[in-house]
Amino acid sequence: MPRVTVAEVSATLKEHLARCEEQNKTLFTTVEELKGDINNINRKLDTMLFAVLGFLATTIIALCVALVQFS
């Protein structure tokens, strides 16, 4: 089995690094898209939380007012 030369190792390493760099670009793009999606979901959850809390507060106030009126 012939020995691998430094030039062959260098060429192989350059090819490997080029493939890794391309994969890293793809991964970083995907991660950034996921971060944006997560932030969007968090904003929607915050909006829903405020809506539910507002509804519950309104309902409790209405019940308290009704109890005071009928007392």
PDB file with SEQRES, HELIX, SHEET and CRYST1 records, atoms N, CA, C and O in Angstrom:
SEQRES   1 A   71  MET PRO ARG VAL THR VAL ALA GLU VAL SER ALA THR LEU          
SEQRES   2 A   71  LYS GLU HIS LEU ALA ARG CYS GLU GLU GLN ASN LYS THR          
SEQRES   3 A   71  LEU PHE THR THR VAL GLU GLU LEU LYS GLY ASP ILE ASN          
SEQRES   4 A   71  ASN ILE ASN ARG LYS LEU ASP THR MET LEU PHE ALA VAL          
SEQRES   5 A   71  LEU GLY PHE LEU ALA THR THR ILE ILE ALA LEU CYS VAL          
SEQRES   6 A   71  ALA LEU VAL GLN PHE SER                                      
HELIX    1 AA1 VAL A    6  PHE A   70  1                                  65    
CRYST1    1.000    1.000    1.000  90.00  90.00  90.00 P 1           1          
ATOM      1  N   MET A   1       0.853  -1.165   0.000  1.00  0.00           N  
ATOM      2  CA  MET A   1       0.000   0.000   0.000  1.00  0.00           C  
ATOM      3  C   MET A   1       0.906   1.238   0.000  1.00  0.00           C  
ATOM      4  O   MET A   1       1.759   1.395   0.873  1.00  0.00           O  
ATOM      5  N   PRO A   2       0.705   2.116  -1.000  1.00  0.00           N  
ATOM      6  CA  PRO A   2       1.585   3.295  -1.076  1.00  0.00           C  
ATOM      7  C   PRO A   2       1.281   4.283   0.038  1.00  0.00           C  
ATOM      8  O   PRO A   2       0.157   4.384   0.529  1.00  0.00           O  
ATOM      9  N   ARG A   3       2.300   4.991   0.407  1.00  0.00           N  
ATOM     10  CA  ARG A   3       2.138   6.001   1.449  1.00  0.00           C  
ATOM     11  C   ARG A   3       1.452   7.235   0.883  1.00  0.00           C  
ATOM     12  O   ARG A   3       1.639   7.592  -0.280  1.00  0.00           O  
ATOM     13  N   VAL A   4       0.667   7.870   1.715  1.00  0.00           N  
ATOM     14  CA  VAL A   4      -0.041   9.089   1.322  1.00  0.00           C  
ATOM     15  C   VAL A   4       0.928  10.258   1.444  1.00  0.00           C  
ATOM     16  O   VAL A   4       1.643  10.393   2.438  1.00  0.00           O  
ATOM     17  N   THR A   5       0.937  11.097   0.414  1.00  0.00           N  
ATOM     18  CA  THR A   5       1.848  12.237   0.440  1.00  0.00           C  
ATOM     19  C   THR A   5       1.194  13.419   1.143  1.00  0.00           C  
ATOM     20  O   THR A   5      -0.018  13.453   1.357  1.00  0.00           O  
ATOM     21  N   VAL A   6       2.018  14.366   1.488  1.00  0.00           N  
ATOM     22  CA  VAL A   6       1.534  15.585   2.142  1.00  0.00           C  
ATOM     23  C   VAL A   6       0.589  16.336   1.209  1.00  0.00           C  
ATOM     24  O   VAL A   6      -0.410  16.896   1.661  1.00  0.00           O  
ATOM     25  N   ALA A   7       0.891  16.353  -0.062  1.00  0.00           N  
ATOM     26  CA  ALA A   7       0.049  17.052  -1.033  1.00  0.00           C  
ATOM     27  C   ALA A   7      -1.340  16.408  -1.107  1.00  0.00           C  
ATOM     28  O   ALA A   7      -2.348  17.108  -1.202  1.00  0.00           O  
ATOM     29  N   GLU A   8      -1.386  15.073  -1.065  1.00  0.00           N  
ATOM     30  CA  GLU A   8      -2.676  14.382  -1.102  1.00  0.00           C  
ATOM     31  C   GLU A   8      -3.489  14.661   0.158  1.00  0.00           C  
ATOM     32  O   GLU A   8      -4.695  14.893   0.084  1.00  0.00           O  
ATOM     33  N   VAL A   9      -2.830  14.639   1.308  1.00  0.00           N  
ATOM     34  CA  VAL A   9      -3.516  14.947   2.566  1.00  0.00           C  
ATOM     35  C   VAL A   9      -4.029  16.378   2.537  1.00  0.00           C  
ATOM     36  O   VAL A   9      -5.151  16.646   2.968  1.00  0.00           O  
ATOM     37  N   SER A  10      -3.219  17.295   2.034  1.00  0.00           N  
ATOM     38  CA  SER A  10      -3.619  18.692   1.961  1.00  0.00           C  
ATOM     39  C   SER A  10      -4.842  18.861   1.057  1.00  0.00           C  
ATOM     40  O   SER A  10      -5.781  19.579   1.401  1.00  0.00           O  
ATOM     41  N   ALA A  11      -4.824  18.198  -0.096  1.00  0.00           N  
ATOM     42  CA  ALA A  11      -5.961  18.304  -1.022  1.00  0.00           C  
ATOM     43  C   ALA A  11      -7.224  17.718  -0.393  1.00  0.00           C  
ATOM     44  O   ALA A  11      -8.301  18.305  -0.496  1.00  0.00           O  
ATOM     45  N   THR A  12      -7.093  16.576   0.251  1.00  0.00           N  
ATOM     46  CA  THR A  12      -8.238  15.943   0.901  1.00  0.00           C  
ATOM     47  C   THR A  12      -8.784  16.825   2.016  1.00  0.00           C  
ATOM     48  O   THR A  12      -9.997  16.974   2.164  1.00  0.00           O  
ATOM     49  N   LEU A  13      -7.887  17.404   2.792  1.00  0.00           N  
ATOM     50  CA  LEU A  13      -8.299  18.275   3.885  1.00  0.00           C  
ATOM     51  C   LEU A  13      -9.013  19.520   3.363  1.00  0.00           C  
ATOM     52  O   LEU A  13     -10.007  19.957   3.944  1.00  0.00           O  
ATOM     53  N   LYS A  14      -8.510  20.089   2.270  1.00  0.00           N  
ATOM     54  CA  LYS A  14      -9.179  21.264   1.686  1.00  0.00           C  
ATOM     55  C   LYS A  14     -10.591  20.921   1.219  1.00  0.00           C  
ATOM     56  O   LYS A  14     -11.523  21.699   1.426  1.00  0.00           O  
ATOM     57  N   GLU A  15     -10.749  19.764   0.593  1.00  0.00           N  
ATOM     58  CA  GLU A  15     -12.080  19.331   0.162  1.00  0.00           C  
ATOM     59  C   GLU A  15     -13.008  19.138   1.367  1.00  0.00           C  
ATOM     60  O   GLU A  15     -14.173  19.534   1.344  1.00  0.00           O  
ATOM     61  N   HIS A  16     -12.468  18.528   2.404  1.00  0.00           N  
ATOM     62  CA  HIS A  16     -13.256  18.290   3.617  1.00  0.00           C  
ATOM     63  C   HIS A  16     -13.692  19.607   4.254  1.00  0.00           C  
ATOM     64  O   HIS A  16     -14.849  19.766   4.641  1.00  0.00           O  
ATOM     65  N   LEU A  17     -12.763  20.540   4.359  1.00  0.00           N  
ATOM     66  CA  LEU A  17     -13.082  21.836   4.962  1.00  0.00           C  
ATOM     67  C   LEU A  17     -14.116  22.600   4.138  1.00  0.00           C  
ATOM     68  O   LEU A  17     -14.971  23.286   4.699  1.00  0.00           O  
ATOM     69  N   ALA A  18     -14.043  22.489   2.822  1.00  0.00           N  
ATOM     70  CA  ALA A  18     -15.027  23.164   1.968  1.00  0.00           C  
ATOM     71  C   ALA A  18     -16.417  22.573   2.201  1.00  0.00           C  
ATOM     72  O   ALA A  18     -17.399  23.311   2.283  1.00  0.00           O  
ATOM     73  N   ARG A  19     -16.503  21.241   2.308  1.00  0.00           N  
ATOM     74  CA  ARG A  19     -17.805  20.612   2.575  1.00  0.00           C  
ATOM     75  C   ARG A  19     -18.334  21.020   3.951  1.00  0.00           C  
ATOM     76  O   ARG A  19     -19.520  21.312   4.103  1.00  0.00           O  
ATOM     77  N   CYS A  20     -17.454  21.038   4.945  1.00  0.00           N  
ATOM     78  CA  CYS A  20     -17.871  21.421   6.298  1.00  0.00           C  
ATOM     79  C   CYS A  20     -18.347  22.871   6.335  1.00  0.00           C  
ATOM     80  O   CYS A  20     -19.332  23.187   7.001  1.00  0.00           O  
ATOM     81  N   GLU A  21     -17.652  23.743   5.624  1.00  0.00           N  
ATOM     82  CA  GLU A  21     -18.054  25.151   5.609  1.00  0.00           C  
ATOM     83  C   GLU A  21     -19.441  25.312   5.003  1.00  0.00           C  
ATOM     84  O   GLU A  21     -20.250  26.095   5.501  1.00  0.00           O  
ATOM     85  N   GLU A  22     -19.717  24.581   3.941  1.00  0.00           N  
ATOM     86  CA  GLU A  22     -21.032  24.647   3.308  1.00  0.00           C  
ATOM     87  C   GLU A  22     -22.107  24.101   4.248  1.00  0.00           C  
ATOM     88  O   GLU A  22     -23.194  24.672   4.346  1.00  0.00           O  
ATOM     89  N   GLN A  23     -21.813  23.017   4.928  1.00  0.00           N  
ATOM     90  CA  GLN A  23     -22.776  22.465   5.886  1.00  0.00           C  
ATOM     91  C   GLN A  23     -23.018  23.436   7.034  1.00  0.00           C  
ATOM     92  O   GLN A  23     -24.150  23.594   7.489  1.00  0.00           O  
ATOM     93  N   ASN A  24     -21.955  24.085   7.503  1.00  0.00           N  
ATOM     94  CA  ASN A  24     -22.104  25.052   8.598  1.00  0.00           C  
ATOM     95  C   ASN A  24     -22.987  26.223   8.174  1.00  0.00           C  
ATOM     96  O   ASN A  24     -23.821  26.683   8.954  1.00  0.00           O  
ATOM     97  N   LYS A  25     -22.810  26.709   6.946  1.00  0.00           N  
ATOM     98  CA  LYS A  25     -23.658  27.801   6.460  1.00  0.00           C  
ATOM     99  C   LYS A  25     -25.128  27.382   6.477  1.00  0.00           C  
ATOM    100  O   LYS A  25     -25.998  28.137   6.913  1.00  0.00           O  
ATOM    101  N   THR A  26     -25.387  26.173   5.997  1.00  0.00           N  
ATOM    102  CA  THR A  26     -26.758  25.670   5.973  1.00  0.00           C  
ATOM    103  C   THR A  26     -27.312  25.543   7.383  1.00  0.00           C  
ATOM    104  O   THR A  26     -28.447  25.940   7.648  1.00  0.00           O  
ATOM    105  N   LEU A  27     -26.512  24.990   8.284  1.00  0.00           N  
ATOM    106  CA  LEU A  27     -26.969  24.818   9.668  1.00  0.00           C  
ATOM    107  C   LEU A  27     -27.235  26.159  10.343  1.00  0.00           C  
ATOM    108  O   LEU A  27     -28.245  26.317  11.028  1.00  0.00           O  
ATOM    109  N   PHE A  28     -26.341  27.120  10.157  1.00  0.00           N  
ATOM    110  CA  PHE A  28     -26.523  28.421  10.797  1.00  0.00           C  
ATOM    111  C   PHE A  28     -27.758  29.126  10.247  1.00  0.00           C  
ATOM    112  O   PHE A  28     -28.476  29.792  10.993  1.00  0.00           O  
ATOM    113  N   THR A  29     -28.007  28.984   8.953  1.00  0.00           N  
ATOM    114  CA  THR A  29     -29.216  29.575   8.362  1.00  0.00           C  
ATOM    115  C   THR A  29     -30.460  28.938   8.967  1.00  0.00           C  
ATOM    116  O   THR A  29     -31.418  29.630   9.313  1.00  0.00           O  
ATOM    117  N   THR A  30     -30.437  27.623   9.092  1.00  0.00           N  
ATOM    118  CA  THR A  30     -31.579  26.914   9.666  1.00  0.00           C  
ATOM    119  C   THR A  30     -31.801  27.311  11.118  1.00  0.00           C  
ATOM    120  O   THR A  30     -32.942  27.496  11.542  1.00  0.00           O  
ATOM    121  N   VAL A  31     -30.727  27.442  11.880  1.00  0.00           N  
ATOM    122  CA  VAL A  31     -30.839  27.830  13.291  1.00  0.00           C  
ATOM    123  C   VAL A  31     -31.415  29.238  13.405  1.00  0.00           C  
ATOM    124  O   VAL A  31     -32.247  29.494  14.274  1.00  0.00           O  
ATOM    125  N   GLU A  32     -30.990  30.135  12.554  1.00  0.00           N  
ATOM    126  CA  GLU A  32     -31.522  31.504  12.591  1.00  0.00           C  
ATOM    127  C   GLU A  32     -33.016  31.511  12.260  1.00  0.00           C  
ATOM    128  O   GLU A  32     -33.788  32.246  12.876  1.00  0.00           O  
ATOM    129  N   GLU A  33     -33.419  30.689  11.286  1.00  0.00           N  
ATOM    130  CA  GLU A  33     -34.846  30.600  10.958  1.00  0.00           C  
ATOM    131  C   GLU A  33     -35.633  30.040  12.139  1.00  0.00           C  
ATOM    132  O   GLU A  33     -36.727  30.517  12.441  1.00  0.00           O  
ATOM    133  N   LEU A  34     -35.083  29.041  12.799  1.00  0.00           N  
ATOM    134  CA  LEU A  34     -35.754  28.463  13.970  1.00  0.00           C  
ATOM    135  C   LEU A  34     -35.873  29.475  15.102  1.00  0.00           C  
ATOM    136  O   LEU A  34     -36.898  29.534  15.780  1.00  0.00           O  
ATOM    137  N   LYS A  35     -34.833  30.264  15.306  1.00  0.00           N  
ATOM    138  CA  LYS A  35     -34.896  31.305  16.341  1.00  0.00           C  
ATOM    139  C   LYS A  35     -36.025  32.289  16.037  1.00  0.00           C  
ATOM    140  O   LYS A  35     -36.770  32.684  16.934  1.00  0.00           O  
ATOM    141  N   GLY A  36     -36.146  32.680  14.773  1.00  0.00           N  
ATOM    142  CA  GLY A  36     -37.231  33.585  14.382  1.00  0.00           C  
ATOM    143  C   GLY A  36     -38.598  32.967  14.618  1.00  0.00           C  
ATOM    144  O   GLY A  36     -39.516  33.632  15.099  1.00  0.00           O  
ATOM    145  N   ASP A  37     -38.729  31.688  14.277  1.00  0.00           N  
ATOM    146  CA  ASP A  37     -40.002  30.998  14.505  1.00  0.00           C  
ATOM    147  C   ASP A  37     -40.329  30.913  15.992  1.00  0.00           C  
ATOM    148  O   ASP A  37     -41.478  31.110  16.387  1.00  0.00           O  
ATOM    149  N   ILE A  38     -39.331  30.624  16.811  1.00  0.00           N  
ATOM    150  CA  ILE A  38     -39.543  30.534  18.260  1.00  0.00           C  
ATOM    151  C   ILE A  38     -39.951  31.891  18.817  1.00  0.00           C  
ATOM    152  O   ILE A  38     -40.850  31.967  19.655  1.00  0.00           O  
ATOM    153  N   ASN A  39     -39.310  32.955  18.370  1.00  0.00           N  
ATOM    154  CA  ASN A  39     -39.673  34.297  18.834  1.00  0.00           C  
ATOM    155  C   ASN A  39     -41.110  34.628  18.429  1.00  0.00           C  
ATOM    156  O   ASN A  39     -41.850  35.237  19.202  1.00  0.00           O  
ATOM    157  N   ASN A  40     -41.502  34.229  17.223  1.00  0.00           N  
ATOM    158  CA  ASN A  40     -42.868  34.466  16.758  1.00  0.00           C  
ATOM    159  C   ASN A  40     -43.875  33.713  17.630  1.00  0.00           C  
ATOM    160  O   ASN A  40     -44.908  34.264  18.009  1.00  0.00           O  
ATOM    161  N   ILE A  41     -43.571  32.463  17.941  1.00  0.00           N  
ATOM    162  CA  ILE A  41     -44.454  31.673  18.809  1.00  0.00           C  
ATOM    163  C   ILE A  41     -44.540  32.303  20.197  1.00  0.00           C  
ATOM    164  O   ILE A  41     -45.621  32.363  20.782  1.00  0.00           O  
ATOM    165  N   ASN A  42     -43.412  32.773  20.727  1.00  0.00           N  
ATOM    166  CA  ASN A  42     -43.424  33.412  22.048  1.00  0.00           C  
ATOM    167  C   ASN A  42     -44.306  34.658  22.061  1.00  0.00           C  
ATOM    168  O   ASN A  42     -45.036  34.891  23.025  1.00  0.00           O  
ATOM    169  N   ARG A  43     -44.244  35.457  20.999  1.00  0.00           N  
ATOM    170  CA  ARG A  43     -45.097  36.649  20.925  1.00  0.00           C  
ATOM    171  C   ARG A  43     -46.578  36.256  20.898  1.00  0.00           C  
ATOM    172  O   ARG A  43     -47.405  36.891  21.552  1.00  0.00           O  
ATOM    173  N   LYS A  44     -46.903  35.214  20.145  1.00  0.00           N  
ATOM    174  CA  LYS A  44     -48.295  34.766  20.083  1.00  0.00           C  
ATOM    175  C   LYS A  44     -48.757  34.241  21.439  1.00  0.00           C  
ATOM    176  O   LYS A  44     -49.887  34.500  21.852  1.00  0.00           O  
ATOM    177  N   LEU A  45     -47.892  33.508  22.128  1.00  0.00           N  
ATOM    178  CA  LEU A  45     -48.250  32.998  23.449  1.00  0.00           C  
ATOM    179  C   LEU A  45     -48.460  34.137  24.438  1.00  0.00           C  
ATOM    180  O   LEU A  45     -49.373  34.087  25.261  1.00  0.00           O  
ATOM    181  N   ASP A  46     -47.620  35.161  24.359  1.00  0.00           N  
ATOM    182  CA  ASP A  46     -47.799  36.321  25.235  1.00  0.00           C  
ATOM    183  C   ASP A  46     -49.146  36.986  24.982  1.00  0.00           C  
ATOM    184  O   ASP A  46     -49.852  37.347  25.924  1.00  0.00           O  
ATOM    185  N   THR A  47     -49.499  37.148  23.714  1.00  0.00           N  
ATOM    186  CA  THR A  47     -50.774  37.766  23.364  1.00  0.00           C  
ATOM    187  C   THR A  47     -51.938  36.931  23.883  1.00  0.00           C  
ATOM    188  O   THR A  47     -52.903  37.468  24.426  1.00  0.00           O  
ATOM    189  N   MET A  48     -51.843  35.618  23.713  1.00  0.00           N  
ATOM    190  CA  MET A  48     -52.913  34.740  24.196  1.00  0.00           C  
ATOM    191  C   MET A  48     -53.010  34.786  25.714  1.00  0.00           C  
ATOM    192  O   MET A  48     -54.114  34.772  26.260  1.00  0.00           O  
ATOM    193  N   LEU A  49     -51.877  34.841  26.403  1.00  0.00           N  
ATOM    194  CA  LEU A  49     -51.881  34.908  27.863  1.00  0.00           C  
ATOM    195  C   LEU A  49     -52.584  36.177  28.337  1.00  0.00           C  
ATOM    196  O   LEU A  49     -53.413  36.123  29.245  1.00  0.00           O  
ATOM    197  N   PHE A  50     -52.258  37.321  27.728  1.00  0.00           N  
ATOM    198  CA  PHE A  50     -52.905  38.566  28.120  1.00  0.00           C  
ATOM    199  C   PHE A  50     -54.400  38.514  27.831  1.00  0.00           C  
ATOM    200  O   PHE A  50     -55.195  39.033  28.615  1.00  0.00           O  
ATOM    201  N   ALA A  51     -54.797  37.899  26.722  1.00  0.00           N  
ATOM    202  CA  ALA A  51     -56.219  37.802  26.387  1.00  0.00           C  
ATOM    203  C   ALA A  51     -56.955  36.946  27.414  1.00  0.00           C  
ATOM    204  O   ALA A  51     -58.037  37.316  27.869  1.00  0.00           O  
ATOM    205  N   VAL A  52     -56.379  35.816  27.778  1.00  0.00           N  
ATOM    206  CA  VAL A  52     -57.019  34.929  28.752  1.00  0.00           C  
ATOM    207  C   VAL A  52     -57.098  35.595  30.119  1.00  0.00           C  
ATOM    208  O   VAL A  52     -58.131  35.533  30.785  1.00  0.00           O  
ATOM    209  N   LEU A  53     -56.006  36.230  30.536  1.00  0.00           N  
ATOM    210  CA  LEU A  53     -56.016  36.918  31.839  1.00  0.00           C  
ATOM    211  C   LEU A  53     -57.030  38.059  31.849  1.00  0.00           C  
ATOM    212  O   LEU A  53     -57.704  38.284  32.854  1.00  0.00           O  
ATOM    213  N   GLY A  54     -57.137  38.778  30.736  1.00  0.00           N  
ATOM    214  CA  GLY A  54     -58.132  39.853  30.640  1.00  0.00           C  
ATOM    215  C   GLY A  54     -59.540  39.309  30.735  1.00  0.00           C  
ATOM    216  O   GLY A  54     -60.392  39.881  31.416  1.00  0.00           O  
ATOM    217  N   PHE A  55     -59.786  38.197  30.049  1.00  0.00           N  
ATOM    218  CA  PHE A  55     -61.105  37.573  30.107  1.00  0.00           C  
ATOM    219  C   PHE A  55     -61.425  37.113  31.526  1.00  0.00           C  
ATOM    220  O   PHE A  55     -62.526  37.349  32.023  1.00  0.00           O  
ATOM    221  N   LEU A  56     -60.469  36.460  32.178  1.00  0.00           N  
ATOM    222  CA  LEU A  56     -60.703  35.981  33.541  1.00  0.00           C  
ATOM    223  C   LEU A  56     -60.928  37.144  34.509  1.00  0.00           C  
ATOM    224  O   LEU A  56     -61.803  37.072  35.372  1.00  0.00           O  
ATOM    225  N   ALA A  57     -60.151  38.204  34.371  1.00  0.00           N  
ATOM    226  CA  ALA A  57     -60.319  39.355  35.251  1.00  0.00           C  
ATOM    227  C   ALA A  57     -61.692  39.985  35.049  1.00  0.00           C  
ATOM    228  O   ALA A  57     -62.361  40.350  36.016  1.00  0.00           O  
ATOM    229  N   THR A  58     -62.106  40.111  33.806  1.00  0.00           N  
ATOM    230  CA  THR A  58     -63.428  40.677  33.515  1.00  0.00           C  
ATOM    231  C   THR A  58     -64.530  39.804  34.099  1.00  0.00           C  
ATOM    232  O   THR A  58     -65.496  40.313  34.668  1.00  0.00           O  
ATOM    233  N   THR A  59     -64.387  38.492  33.960  1.00  0.00           N  
ATOM    234  CA  THR A  59     -65.385  37.570  34.499  1.00  0.00           C  
ATOM    235  C   THR A  59     -65.457  37.654  36.016  1.00  0.00           C  
ATOM    236  O   THR A  59     -66.553  37.669  36.578  1.00  0.00           O  
ATOM    237  N   ILE A  60     -64.325  37.709  36.685  1.00  0.00           N  
ATOM    238  CA  ILE A  60     -64.304  37.804  38.150  1.00  0.00           C  
ATOM    239  C   ILE A  60     -64.929  39.113  38.612  1.00  0.00           C  
ATOM    240  O   ILE A  60     -65.696  39.130  39.575  1.00  0.00           O  
ATOM    241  N   ILE A  61     -64.608  40.203  37.933  1.00  0.00           N  
ATOM    242  CA  ILE A  61     -65.197  41.498  38.301  1.00  0.00           C  
ATOM    243  C   ILE A  61     -66.709  41.463  38.105  1.00  0.00           C  
ATOM    244  O   ILE A  61     -67.458  41.964  38.944  1.00  0.00           O  
ATOM    245  N   ALA A  62     -67.158  40.873  36.998  1.00  0.00           N  
ATOM    246  CA  ALA A  62     -68.606  40.789  36.741  1.00  0.00           C  
ATOM    247  C   ALA A  62     -69.295  39.948  37.810  1.00  0.00           C  
ATOM    248  O   ALA A  62     -70.386  40.292  38.263  1.00  0.00           O  
ATOM    249  N   LEU A  63     -68.669  38.857  38.210  1.00  0.00           N  
ATOM    250  CA  LEU A  63     -69.257  38.023  39.275  1.00  0.00           C  
ATOM    251  C   LEU A  63     -69.309  38.773  40.605  1.00  0.00           C  
ATOM    252  O   LEU A  63     -70.298  38.685  41.333  1.00  0.00           O  
ATOM    253  N   CYS A  64     -68.262  39.498  40.915  1.00  0.00           N  
ATOM    254  CA  CYS A  64     -68.242  40.259  42.168  1.00  0.00           C  
ATOM    255  C   CYS A  64     -69.315  41.342  42.162  1.00  0.00           C  
ATOM    256  O   CYS A  64     -69.992  41.551  43.170  1.00  0.00           O  
ATOM    257  N   VAL A  65     -69.473  42.023  41.049  1.00  0.00           N  
ATOM    258  CA  VAL A  65     -70.503  43.058  40.934  1.00  0.00           C  
ATOM    259  C   VAL A  65     -71.893  42.438  41.074  1.00  0.00           C  
ATOM    260  O   VAL A  65     -72.767  42.991  41.741  1.00  0.00           O  
ATOM    261  N   ALA A  66     -72.084  41.291  40.440  1.00  0.00           N  
ATOM    262  CA  ALA A  66     -73.386  40.619  40.534  1.00  0.00           C  
ATOM    263  C   ALA A  66     -73.660  40.177  41.965  1.00  0.00           C  
ATOM    264  O   ALA A  66     -74.797  40.285  42.424  1.00  0.00           O  
ATOM    265  N   LEU A  67     -72.663  39.685  42.679  1.00  0.00           N  
ATOM    266  CA  LEU A  67     -72.864  39.257  44.064  1.00  0.00           C  
ATOM    267  C   LEU A  67     -73.192  40.449  44.961  1.00  0.00           C  
ATOM    268  O   LEU A  67     -74.017  40.338  45.868  1.00  0.00           O  
ATOM    269  N   VAL A  68     -72.549  41.581  44.710  1.00  0.00           N  
ATOM    270  CA  VAL A  68     -72.808  42.769  45.521  1.00  0.00           C  
ATOM    271  C   VAL A  68     -74.229  43.281  45.256  1.00  0.00           C  
ATOM    272  O   VAL A  68     -74.911  43.707  46.188  1.00  0.00           O  
ATOM    273  N   GLN A  69     -74.668  43.246  44.031  1.00  0.00           N  
ATOM    274  CA  GLN A  69     -76.006  43.742  43.682  1.00  0.00           C  
ATOM    275  C   GLN A  69     -77.090  42.855  44.288  1.00  0.00           C  
ATOM    276  O   GLN A  69     -78.118  43.369  44.729  1.00  0.00           O  
ATOM    277  N   PHE A  70     -76.892  41.561  44.323  1.00  0.00           N  
ATOM    278  CA  PHE A  70     -77.912  40.650  44.830  1.00  0.00           C  
ATOM    279  C   PHE A  70     -77.843  40.457  46.342  1.00  0.00           C  
ATOM    280  O   PHE A  70     -78.679  39.760  46.916  1.00  0.00           O  
ATOM    281  N   SER A  71     -76.877  41.055  46.974  1.00  0.00           N  
ATOM    282  CA  SER A  71     -76.761  40.915  48.430  1.00  0.00           C  
ATOM    283  C   SER A  71     -77.675  41.858  49.172  1.00  0.00           C  
ATOM    284  O   SER A  71     -77.692  41.860  50.403  1.00  0.00           O  
TER     285      SER A  71                                                      
END                                                                             
